[in-house]
Amino acid sequence: MLAIGLFAHLQACVLRFQTRKALKTMTVEQCADIGVKPEEQRLEAKKASIKGFLQDVFQYKKD
């Protein structure tokens, strides 16, 4: 069970990383369409790095 939980968490972190990378390339108009403010876009896009990915991996938050 632990391995399954760890794998699921790792998958979620990879998806979050990919989403943040995609957010970097979005225009202001596209962000407005999905309800993301430019400041939020900048803050989330900054997390699209190896450092941000590792922080997500090691800071598990139970939803």
PQR file with spaces between the fields and no chain letter, atoms N, CA, C, O and H, PARSE charges and radii, in Angstrom:
ATOM       1  N    MET     1       0.820   -1.204    0.000 -0.4000 1.5000
ATOM       2  CA   MET     1       0.000    0.000    0.000 -0.0000 2.0000
ATOM       3  C    MET     1       0.858    1.261    0.000  0.5500 1.7000
ATOM       4  O    MET     1       0.529    2.247   -0.659 -0.5500 1.4000
ATOM       5  N    LEU     2       1.955    1.219    0.742 -0.4000 1.5000
ATOM       6  CA   LEU     2       2.832    2.382    0.798 -0.0000 2.0000
ATOM       7  C    LEU     2       3.400    2.703   -0.585  0.5500 1.7000
ATOM       8  O    LEU     2       3.464    3.863   -0.990 -0.5500 1.4000
ATOM       9  H    LEU     2       2.222    0.417    1.278  0.4000 1.0000
ATOM      10  N    ALA     3       3.806    1.663   -1.295 -0.4000 1.5000
ATOM      11  CA   ALA     3       4.372    1.864   -2.633 -0.0000 2.0000
ATOM      12  C    ALA     3       3.334    2.449   -3.587  0.5500 1.7000
ATOM      13  O    ALA     3       3.660    3.302   -4.413 -0.5500 1.4000
ATOM      14  H    ALA     3       3.754    0.720   -0.966  0.4000 1.0000
ATOM      15  N    ILE     4       2.102    1.999   -3.478 -0.4000 1.5000
ATOM      16  CA   ILE     4       1.036    2.514   -4.345 -0.0000 2.0000
ATOM      17  C    ILE     4       0.770    3.980   -4.031  0.5500 1.7000
ATOM      18  O    ILE     4       0.611    4.794   -4.941 -0.5500 1.4000
ATOM      19  H    ILE     4       1.837    1.306   -2.807  0.4000 1.0000
ATOM      20  N    GLY     5       0.723    4.316   -2.752 -0.4000 1.5000
ATOM      21  CA   GLY     5       0.512    5.707   -2.350 -0.0000 2.0000
ATOM      22  C    GLY     5       1.649    6.607   -2.805  0.5500 1.7000
ATOM      23  O    GLY     5       1.423    7.729   -3.259 -0.5500 1.4000
ATOM      24  H    GLY     5       0.852    3.655   -2.013  0.4000 1.0000
ATOM      25  N    LEU     6       2.867    6.108   -2.680 -0.4000 1.5000
ATOM      26  CA   LEU     6       4.032    6.873   -3.111 -0.0000 2.0000
ATOM      27  C    LEU     6       4.008    7.089   -4.623  0.5500 1.7000
ATOM      28  O    LEU     6       4.298    8.184   -5.105 -0.5500 1.4000
ATOM      29  H    LEU     6       3.050    5.196   -2.311  0.4000 1.0000
ATOM      30  N    PHE     7       3.661    6.042   -5.364 -0.4000 1.5000
ATOM      31  CA   PHE     7       3.582    6.152   -6.819 -0.0000 2.0000
ATOM      32  C    PHE     7       2.491    7.140   -7.234  0.5500 1.7000
ATOM      33  O    PHE     7       2.697    7.933   -8.153 -0.5500 1.4000
ATOM      34  H    PHE     7       3.426    5.152   -4.972  0.4000 1.0000
ATOM      35  N    ALA     8       1.355    7.101   -6.580 -0.4000 1.5000
ATOM      36  CA   ALA     8       0.258    8.023   -6.903 -0.0000 2.0000
ATOM      37  C    ALA     8       0.672    9.465   -6.615  0.5500 1.7000
ATOM      38  O    ALA     8       0.359   10.374   -7.384 -0.5500 1.4000
ATOM      39  H    ALA     8       1.188    6.456   -5.834  0.4000 1.0000
ATOM      40  N    HIS     9       1.373    9.665   -5.508 -0.4000 1.5000
ATOM      41  CA   HIS     9       1.845   11.009   -5.161 -0.0000 2.0000
ATOM      42  C    HIS     9       2.854   11.502   -6.194  0.5500 1.7000
ATOM      43  O    HIS     9       2.812   12.661   -6.608 -0.5500 1.4000
ATOM      44  H    HIS     9       1.627    8.926   -4.883  0.4000 1.0000
ATOM      45  N    LEU    10       3.754   10.626   -6.604 -0.4000 1.5000
ATOM      46  CA   LEU    10       4.755   10.987   -7.600 -0.0000 2.0000
ATOM      47  C    LEU    10       4.095   11.339   -8.935  0.5500 1.7000
ATOM      48  O    LEU    10       4.516   12.281   -9.607 -0.5500 1.4000
ATOM      49  H    LEU    10       3.789    9.684   -6.268  0.4000 1.0000
ATOM      50  N    GLN    11       3.075   10.593   -9.314 -0.4000 1.5000
ATOM      51  CA   GLN    11       2.330   10.896  -10.545 -0.0000 2.0000
ATOM      52  C    GLN    11       1.684   12.278  -10.461  0.5500 1.7000
ATOM      53  O    GLN    11       1.714   13.040  -11.427 -0.5500 1.4000
ATOM      54  H    GLN    11       2.733    9.828   -8.769  0.4000 1.0000
ATOM      55  N    ALA    12       1.101   12.600   -9.307 -0.4000 1.5000
ATOM      56  CA   ALA    12       0.465   13.904   -9.126 -0.0000 2.0000
ATOM      57  C    ALA    12       1.498   15.025   -9.221  0.5500 1.7000
ATOM      58  O    ALA    12       1.220   16.082   -9.789 -0.5500 1.4000
ATOM      59  H    ALA    12       1.076   11.981   -8.522  0.4000 1.0000
ATOM      60  N    CYS    13       2.682   14.797   -8.670 -0.4000 1.5000
ATOM      61  CA   CYS    13       3.747   15.799   -8.732 -0.0000 2.0000
ATOM      62  C    CYS    13       4.224   16.008  -10.164  0.5500 1.7000
ATOM      63  O    CYS    13       4.486   17.141  -10.568 -0.5500 1.4000
ATOM      64  H    CYS    13       2.907   13.938   -8.209  0.4000 1.0000
ATOM      65  N    VAL    14       4.339   14.942  -10.926 -0.4000 1.5000
ATOM      66  CA   VAL    14       4.746   15.049  -12.333 -0.0000 2.0000
ATOM      67  C    VAL    14       3.687   15.815  -13.122  0.5500 1.7000
ATOM      68  O    VAL    14       4.025   16.681  -13.928 -0.5500 1.4000
ATOM      69  H    VAL    14       4.126   14.022  -10.598  0.4000 1.0000
ATOM      70  N    LEU    15       2.423   15.509  -12.900 -0.4000 1.5000
ATOM      71  CA   LEU    15       1.341   16.215  -13.586 -0.0000 2.0000
ATOM      72  C    LEU    15       1.356   17.702  -13.233  0.5500 1.7000
ATOM      73  O    LEU    15       1.182   18.549  -14.110 -0.5500 1.4000
ATOM      74  H    LEU    15       2.148   14.805  -12.245  0.4000 1.0000
ATOM      75  N    ARG    16       1.563   18.023  -11.963 -0.4000 1.5000
ATOM      76  CA   ARG    16       1.626   19.418  -11.527 -0.0000 2.0000
ATOM      77  C    ARG    16       2.798   20.134  -12.206  0.5500 1.7000
ATOM      78  O    ARG    16       2.662   21.279  -12.638 -0.5500 1.4000
ATOM      79  H    ARG    16       1.705   17.336  -11.251  0.4000 1.0000
ATOM      80  N    PHE    17       3.939   19.462  -12.299 -0.4000 1.5000
ATOM      81  CA   PHE    17       5.118   20.031  -12.958 -0.0000 2.0000
ATOM      82  C    PHE    17       4.821   20.317  -14.433  0.5500 1.7000
ATOM      83  O    PHE    17       5.150   21.390  -14.939 -0.5500 1.4000
ATOM      84  H    PHE    17       4.049   18.532  -11.948  0.4000 1.0000
ATOM      85  N    GLN    18       4.204   19.363  -15.114 -0.4000 1.5000
ATOM      86  CA   GLN    18       3.880   19.538  -16.534 -0.0000 2.0000
ATOM      87  C    GLN    18       2.881   20.674  -16.735  0.5500 1.7000
ATOM      88  O    GLN    18       2.989   21.441  -17.692 -0.5500 1.4000
ATOM      89  H    GLN    18       3.936   18.491  -14.704  0.4000 1.0000
ATOM      90  N    THR    19       1.920   20.776  -15.839 -0.4000 1.5000
ATOM      91  CA   THR    19       0.919   21.840  -15.929 -0.0000 2.0000
ATOM      92  C    THR    19       1.572   23.202  -15.737  0.5500 1.7000
ATOM      93  O    THR    19       1.249   24.159  -16.440 -0.5500 1.4000
ATOM      94  H    THR    19       1.832   20.152  -15.062  0.4000 1.0000
ATOM      95  N    ARG    20       2.485   23.281  -14.790 -0.4000 1.5000
ATOM      96  CA   ARG    20       3.185   24.545  -14.556 -0.0000 2.0000
ATOM      97  C    ARG    20       4.056   24.924  -15.749  0.5500 1.7000
ATOM      98  O    ARG    20       4.155   26.103  -16.089 -0.5500 1.4000
ATOM      99  H    ARG    20       2.748   22.503  -14.219  0.4000 1.0000
ATOM     100  N    LYS    21       4.685   23.946  -16.387 -0.4000 1.5000
ATOM     101  CA   LYS    21       5.485   24.235  -17.586 -0.0000 2.0000
ATOM     102  C    LYS    21       4.585   24.772  -18.692  0.5500 1.7000
ATOM     103  O    LYS    21       4.958   25.714  -19.392 -0.5500 1.4000
ATOM     104  H    LYS    21       4.604   22.988  -16.111  0.4000 1.0000
ATOM     105  N    ALA    22       3.413   24.185  -18.852 -0.4000 1.5000
ATOM     106  CA   ALA    22       2.473   24.647  -19.878 -0.0000 2.0000
ATOM     107  C    ALA    22       1.977   26.053  -19.564  0.5500 1.7000
ATOM     108  O    ALA    22       1.731   26.845  -20.474 -0.5500 1.4000
ATOM     109  H    ALA    22       3.110   23.420  -18.283  0.4000 1.0000
ATOM     110  N    LEU    23       1.832   26.360  -18.296 -0.4000 1.5000
ATOM     111  CA   LEU    23       1.361   27.681  -17.880 -0.0000 2.0000
ATOM     112  C    LEU    23       2.353   28.769  -18.293  0.5500 1.7000
ATOM     113  O    LEU    23       1.960   29.907  -18.547 -0.5500 1.4000
ATOM     114  H    LEU    23       2.031   25.717  -17.556  0.4000 1.0000
ATOM     115  N    LYS    24       3.623   28.420  -18.359 -0.4000 1.5000
ATOM     116  CA   LYS    24       4.646   29.390  -18.769 -0.0000 2.0000
ATOM     117  C    LYS    24       4.413   29.898  -20.187  0.5500 1.7000
ATOM     118  O    LYS    24       4.721   31.051  -20.489 -0.5500 1.4000
ATOM     119  H    LYS    24       3.943   27.495  -18.152  0.4000 1.0000
ATOM     120  N    THR    25       3.878   29.059  -21.047 -0.4000 1.5000
ATOM     121  CA   THR    25       3.731   29.419  -22.459 -0.0000 2.0000
ATOM     122  C    THR    25       2.382   30.055  -22.786  0.5500 1.7000
ATOM     123  O    THR    25       2.157   30.476  -23.920 -0.5500 1.4000
ATOM     124  H    THR    25       3.628   28.123  -20.801  0.4000 1.0000
ATOM     125  N    MET    26       1.494   30.127  -21.817 -0.4000 1.5000
ATOM     126  CA   MET    26       0.159   30.675  -22.072 -0.0000 2.0000
ATOM     127  C    MET    26       0.191   32.195  -22.142  0.5500 1.7000
ATOM     128  O    MET    26       0.958   32.852  -21.438 -0.5500 1.4000
ATOM     129  H    MET    26       1.677   29.785  -20.895  0.4000 1.0000
ATOM     130  N    THR    27      -0.655   32.735  -23.003 -0.4000 1.5000
ATOM     131  CA   THR    27      -0.778   34.186  -23.118 -0.0000 2.0000
ATOM     132  C    THR    27      -1.679   34.705  -22.002  0.5500 1.7000
ATOM     133  O    THR    27      -2.342   33.936  -21.306 -0.5500 1.4000
ATOM     134  H    THR    27      -1.278   32.201  -23.575  0.4000 1.0000
ATOM     135  N    VAL    28      -1.686   36.013  -21.849 -0.4000 1.5000
ATOM     136  CA   VAL    28      -2.532   36.650  -20.836 -0.0000 2.0000
ATOM     137  C    VAL    28      -4.004   36.360  -21.121  0.5500 1.7000
ATOM     138  O    VAL    28      -4.789   36.136  -20.200 -0.5500 1.4000
ATOM     139  H    VAL    28      -1.147   36.638  -22.414  0.4000 1.0000
ATOM     140  N    GLU    29      -4.372   36.365  -22.404 -0.4000 1.5000
ATOM     141  CA   GLU    29      -5.762   36.101  -22.782 -0.0000 2.0000
ATOM     142  C    GLU    29      -6.169   34.667  -22.438  0.5500 1.7000
ATOM     143  O    GLU    29      -7.275   34.429  -21.953 -0.5500 1.4000
ATOM     144  H    GLU    29      -3.735   36.547  -23.153  0.4000 1.0000
ATOM     145  N    GLN    30      -5.275   33.724  -22.690 -0.4000 1.5000
ATOM     146  CA   GLN    30      -5.568   32.327  -22.363 -0.0000 2.0000
ATOM     147  C    GLN    30      -5.712   32.143  -20.853  0.5500 1.7000
ATOM     148  O    GLN    30      -6.584   31.407  -20.390 -0.5500 1.4000
ATOM     149  H    GLN    30      -4.377   33.918  -23.085  0.4000 1.0000
ATOM     150  N    CYS    31      -4.860   32.809  -20.102 -0.4000 1.5000
ATOM     151  CA   CYS    31      -4.956   32.713  -18.644 -0.0000 2.0000
ATOM     152  C    CYS    31      -6.262   33.325  -18.145  0.5500 1.7000
ATOM     153  O    CYS    31      -6.893   32.803  -17.226 -0.5500 1.4000
ATOM     154  H    CYS    31      -4.152   33.406  -20.479  0.4000 1.0000
ATOM     155  N    ALA    32      -6.657   34.430  -18.757 -0.4000 1.5000
ATOM     156  CA   ALA    32      -7.921   35.059  -18.368 -0.0000 2.0000
ATOM     157  C    ALA    32      -9.092   34.120  -18.652  0.5500 1.7000
ATOM     158  O    ALA    32     -10.061   34.087  -17.893 -0.5500 1.4000
ATOM     159  H    ALA    32      -6.145   34.855  -19.503  0.4000 1.0000
ATOM     160  N    ASP    33      -9.005   33.361  -19.741 -0.4000 1.5000
ATOM     161  CA   ASP    33     -10.066   32.409  -20.086 -0.0000 2.0000
ATOM     162  C    ASP    33     -10.245   31.332  -19.019  0.5500 1.7000
ATOM     163  O    ASP    33     -11.363   30.877  -18.779 -0.5500 1.4000
ATOM     164  H    ASP    33      -8.218   33.389  -20.357  0.4000 1.0000
ATOM     165  N    ILE    34      -9.158   30.928  -18.386 -0.4000 1.5000
ATOM     166  CA   ILE    34      -9.263   29.877  -17.364 -0.0000 2.0000
ATOM     167  C    ILE    34      -9.289   30.445  -15.948  0.5500 1.7000
ATOM     168  O    ILE    34      -9.286   29.696  -14.971 -0.5500 1.4000
ATOM     169  H    ILE    34      -8.250   31.298  -18.581  0.4000 1.0000
ATOM     170  N    GLY    35      -9.316   31.781  -15.842 -0.4000 1.5000
ATOM     171  CA   GLY    35      -9.459   32.415  -14.538 -0.0000 2.0000
ATOM     172  C    GLY    35      -8.178   32.536  -13.738  0.5500 1.7000
ATOM     173  O    GLY    35      -8.210   32.571  -12.508 -0.5500 1.4000
ATOM     174  H    GLY    35      -9.319   32.390  -16.635  0.4000 1.0000
ATOM     175  N    VAL    36      -7.046   32.599  -14.433 -0.4000 1.5000
ATOM     176  CA   VAL    36      -5.760   32.747  -13.751 -0.0000 2.0000
ATOM     177  C    VAL    36      -5.256   34.164  -13.983  0.5500 1.7000
ATOM     178  O    VAL    36      -5.150   34.618  -15.123 -0.5500 1.4000
ATOM     179  H    VAL    36      -7.020   32.570  -15.432  0.4000 1.0000
ATOM     180  N    LYS    37      -4.949   34.853  -12.899 -0.4000 1.5000
ATOM     181  CA   LYS    37      -4.436   36.217  -13.002 -0.0000 2.0000
ATOM     182  C    LYS    37      -2.954   36.172  -13.380  0.5500 1.7000
ATOM     183  O    LYS    37      -2.272   35.187  -13.100 -0.5500 1.4000
ATOM     184  H    LYS    37      -5.035   34.485  -11.974  0.4000 1.0000
ATOM     185  N    PRO    38      -2.458   37.233  -14.012 -0.5600 1.5000
ATOM     186  CA   PRO    38      -1.043   37.252  -14.418  0.2800 2.0000
ATOM     187  C    PRO    38      -0.076   37.004  -13.257  0.5500 1.7000
ATOM     188  O    PRO    38       0.939   36.329  -13.429 -0.5500 1.4000
ATOM     189  N    GLU    39      -0.382   37.536  -12.100 -0.4000 1.5000
ATOM     190  CA   GLU    39       0.483   37.324  -10.930 -0.0000 2.0000
ATOM     191  C    GLU    39       0.483   35.855  -10.511  0.5500 1.7000
ATOM     192  O    GLU    39       1.529   35.300  -10.175 -0.5500 1.4000
ATOM     193  H    GLU    39      -1.206   38.084  -11.960  0.4000 1.0000
ATOM     194  N    GLU    40      -0.687   35.233  -10.532 -0.4000 1.5000
ATOM     195  CA   GLU    40      -0.774   33.804  -10.203 -0.0000 2.0000
ATOM     196  C    GLU    40      -0.007   32.978  -11.224  0.5500 1.7000
ATOM     197  O    GLU    40       0.669   32.011  -10.872 -0.5500 1.4000
ATOM     198  H    GLU    40      -1.537   35.684  -10.805  0.4000 1.0000
ATOM     199  N    GLN    41      -0.115   33.368  -12.494 -0.4000 1.5000
ATOM     200  CA   GLN    41       0.609   32.660  -13.554 -0.0000 2.0000
ATOM     201  C    GLN    41       2.107   32.736  -13.304  0.5500 1.7000
ATOM     202  O    GLN    41       2.813   31.733  -13.409 -0.5500 1.4000
ATOM     203  H    GLN    41      -0.664   34.154  -12.780  0.4000 1.0000
ATOM     204  N    ARG    42       2.584   33.916  -12.978 -0.4000 1.5000
ATOM     205  CA   ARG    42       4.011   34.098  -12.740 -0.0000 2.0000
ATOM     206  C    ARG    42       4.488   33.264  -11.557  0.5500 1.7000
ATOM     207  O    ARG    42       5.533   32.617  -11.632 -0.5500 1.4000
ATOM     208  H    ARG    42       2.011   34.731  -12.893  0.4000 1.0000
ATOM     209  N    LEU    43       3.725   33.276  -10.464 -0.4000 1.5000
ATOM     210  CA   LEU    43       4.118   32.524   -9.269 -0.0000 2.0000
ATOM     211  C    LEU    43       4.127   31.018   -9.516  0.5500 1.7000
ATOM     212  O    LEU    43       5.048   30.324   -9.085 -0.5500 1.4000
ATOM     213  H    LEU    43       2.876   33.801  -10.402  0.4000 1.0000
ATOM     214  N    GLU    44       3.117   30.515  -10.200 -0.4000 1.5000
ATOM     215  CA   GLU    44       3.061   29.074  -10.477 -0.0000 2.0000
ATOM     216  C    GLU    44       4.124   28.665  -11.496  0.5500 1.7000
ATOM     217  O    GLU    44       4.727   27.600  -11.371 -0.5500 1.4000
ATOM     218  H    GLU    44       2.368   31.078  -10.550  0.4000 1.0000
ATOM     219  N    ALA    45       4.352   29.502  -12.494 -0.4000 1.5000
ATOM     220  CA   ALA    45       5.353   29.176  -13.510 -0.0000 2.0000
ATOM     221  C    ALA    45       6.754   29.141  -12.909  0.5500 1.7000
ATOM     222  O    ALA    45       7.610   28.387  -13.371 -0.5500 1.4000
ATOM     223  H    ALA    45       3.862   30.368  -12.595  0.4000 1.0000
ATOM     224  N    LYS    46       6.988   29.952  -11.883 -0.4000 1.5000
ATOM     225  CA   LYS    46       8.287   29.934  -11.208 -0.0000 2.0000
ATOM     226  C    LYS    46       8.558   28.585  -10.554  0.5500 1.7000
ATOM     227  O    LYS    46       9.713   28.197  -10.379 -0.5500 1.4000
ATOM     228  H    LYS    46       6.292   30.564  -11.508  0.4000 1.0000
ATOM     229  N    LYS    47       7.508   27.881  -10.198 -0.4000 1.5000
ATOM     230  CA   LYS    47       7.650   26.580   -9.538 -0.0000 2.0000
ATOM     231  C    LYS    47       7.931   25.452  -10.531  0.5500 1.7000
ATOM     232  O    LYS    47       8.144   24.310  -10.123 -0.5500 1.4000
ATOM     233  H    LYS    47       6.570   28.197  -10.341  0.4000 1.0000
ATOM     234  N    ALA    48       7.934   25.757  -11.821 -0.4000 1.5000
ATOM     235  CA   ALA    48       8.170   24.739  -12.855 -0.0000 2.0000
ATOM     236  C    ALA    48       9.669   24.538  -13.046  0.5500 1.7000
ATOM     237  O    ALA    48      10.221   24.841  -14.104 -0.5500 1.4000
ATOM     238  H    ALA    48       7.762   26.685  -12.153  0.4000 1.0000
ATOM     239  N    SER    49      10.305   24.030  -12.023 -0.4000 1.5000
ATOM     240  CA   SER    49      11.736   23.744  -12.069 -0.0000 2.0000
ATOM     241  C    SER    49      11.979   22.454  -11.294  0.5500 1.7000
ATOM     242  O    SER    49      11.076   21.926  -10.644 -0.5500 1.4000
ATOM     243  H    SER    49       9.857   23.783  -11.164  0.4000 1.0000
ATOM     244  N    ILE    50      13.187   21.963  -11.370 -0.4000 1.5000
ATOM     245  CA   ILE    50      13.523   20.753  -10.620 -0.0000 2.0000
ATOM     246  C    ILE    50      13.368   21.018   -9.125  0.5500 1.7000
ATOM     247  O    ILE    50      12.894   20.158   -8.382 -0.5500 1.4000
ATOM     248  H    ILE    50      13.921   22.392  -11.898  0.4000 1.0000
ATOM     249  N    LYS    51      13.764   22.200   -8.693 -0.4000 1.5000
ATOM     250  CA   LYS    51      13.624   22.562   -7.279 -0.0000 2.0000
ATOM     251  C    LYS    51      12.146   22.545   -6.870  0.5500 1.7000
ATOM     252  O    LYS    51      11.795   22.003   -5.822 -0.5500 1.4000
ATOM     253  H    LYS    51      14.149   22.899   -9.297  0.4000 1.0000
ATOM     254  N    GLY    52      11.290   23.138   -7.696 -0.4000 1.5000
ATOM     255  CA   GLY    52       9.858   23.153   -7.405 -0.0000 2.0000
ATOM     256  C    GLY    52       9.267   21.756   -7.401  0.5500 1.7000
ATOM     257  O    GLY    52       8.417   21.437   -6.569 -0.5500 1.4000
ATOM     258  H    GLY    52      11.575   23.578   -8.547  0.4000 1.0000
ATOM     259  N    PHE    53       9.718   20.922   -8.332 -0.4000 1.5000
ATOM     260  CA   PHE    53       9.245   19.538   -8.396 -0.0000 2.0000
ATOM     261  C    PHE    53       9.626   18.782   -7.126  0.5500 1.7000
ATOM     262  O    PHE    53       8.794   18.090   -6.540 -0.5500 1.4000
ATOM     263  H    PHE    53      10.408   21.181   -9.007  0.4000 1.0000
ATOM     264  N    LEU    54      10.872   18.911   -6.706 -0.4000 1.5000
ATOM     265  CA   LEU    54      11.326   18.209   -5.501 -0.0000 2.0000
ATOM     266  C    LEU    54      10.615   18.716   -4.248  0.5500 1.7000
ATOM     267  O    LEU    54      10.335   17.939   -3.335 -0.5500 1.4000
ATOM     268  H    LEU    54      11.548   19.473   -7.182  0.4000 1.0000
ATOM     269  N    GLN    55      10.325   20.010   -4.202 -0.4000 1.5000
ATOM     270  CA   GLN    55       9.562   20.541   -3.068 -0.0000 2.0000
ATOM     271  C    GLN    55       8.176   19.912   -3.019  0.5500 1.7000
ATOM     272  O    GLN    55       7.685   19.571   -1.943 -0.5500 1.4000
ATOM     273  H    GLN    55      10.552   20.641   -4.943  0.4000 1.0000
ATOM     274  N    ASP    56       7.548   19.759   -4.169 -0.4000 1.5000
ATOM     275  CA   ASP    56       6.241   19.103   -4.221 -0.0000 2.0000
ATOM     276  C    ASP    56       6.333   17.652   -3.760  0.5500 1.7000
ATOM     277  O    ASP    56       5.473   17.175   -3.019 -0.5500 1.4000
ATOM     278  H    ASP    56       7.946   20.036   -5.043  0.4000 1.0000
ATOM     279  N    VAL    57       7.373   16.956   -4.200 -0.4000 1.5000
ATOM     280  CA   VAL    57       7.529   15.541   -3.852 -0.0000 2.0000
ATOM     281  C    VAL    57       7.677   15.367   -2.347  0.5500 1.7000
ATOM     282  O    VAL    57       7.068   14.472   -1.760 -0.5500 1.4000
ATOM     283  H    VAL    57       8.071   17.343   -4.802  0.4000 1.0000
ATOM     284  N    PHE    58       8.480   16.218   -1.723 -0.4000 1.5000
ATOM     285  CA   PHE    58       8.785   16.029   -0.308 -0.0000 2.0000
ATOM     286  C    PHE    58       7.840   16.755    0.639  0.5500 1.7000
ATOM     287  O    PHE    58       7.954   16.596    1.855 -0.5500 1.4000
ATOM     288  H    PHE    58       8.974   16.946   -2.200  0.4000 1.0000
ATOM     289  N    GLN    59       6.919   17.540    0.120 -0.4000 1.5000
ATOM     290  CA   GLN    59       5.928   18.212    0.959 -0.0000 2.0000
ATOM     291  C    GLN    59       4.557   17.628    0.672  0.5500 1.7000
ATOM     292  O    GLN    59       3.688   18.292    0.108 -0.5500 1.4000
ATOM     293  H    GLN    59       6.826   17.670   -0.868  0.4000 1.0000
ATOM     294  N    TYR    60       4.379   16.399    1.063 -0.4000 1.5000
ATOM     295  CA   TYR    60       3.119   15.700    0.817 -0.0000 2.0000
ATOM     296  C    TYR    60       2.011   16.330    1.646  0.5500 1.7000
ATOM     297  O    TYR    60       2.142   16.489    2.860 -0.5500 1.4000
ATOM     298  H    TYR    60       5.085   15.859    1.521  0.4000 1.0000
ATOM     299  N    LYS    61       0.922   16.684    0.979 -0.4000 1.5000
ATOM     300  CA   LYS    61      -0.246   17.247    1.652 -0.0000 2.0000
ATOM     301  C    LYS    61      -1.419   16.319    1.417  0.5500 1.7000
ATOM     302  O    LYS    61      -1.760   16.017    0.273 -0.5500 1.4000
ATOM     303  H    LYS    61       0.817   16.554   -0.007  0.4000 1.0000
ATOM     304  N    LYS    62      -2.022   15.876    2.467 -0.4000 1.5000
ATOM     305  CA   LYS    62      -3.161   14.978    2.346 -0.0000 2.0000
ATOM     306  C    LYS    62      -4.395   15.791    1.974  0.5500 1.7000
ATOM     307  O    LYS    62      -4.756   16.730    2.683 -0.5500 1.4000
ATOM     308  H    LYS    62      -1.745   16.122    3.396  0.4000 1.0000
ATOM     309  N    ASP    63      -5.042   15.434    0.870 -0.4000 1.5000
ATOM     310  CA   ASP    63      -6.226   16.174    0.400 -0.0000 2.0000
ATOM     311  C    ASP    63      -7.485   15.667    1.038  0.5500 1.7000
ATOM     312  O    ASP    63      -8.569   16.177    0.754 -0.5500 1.4000
ATOM     313  H    ASP    63      -4.749   14.671    0.295  0.4000 1.0000
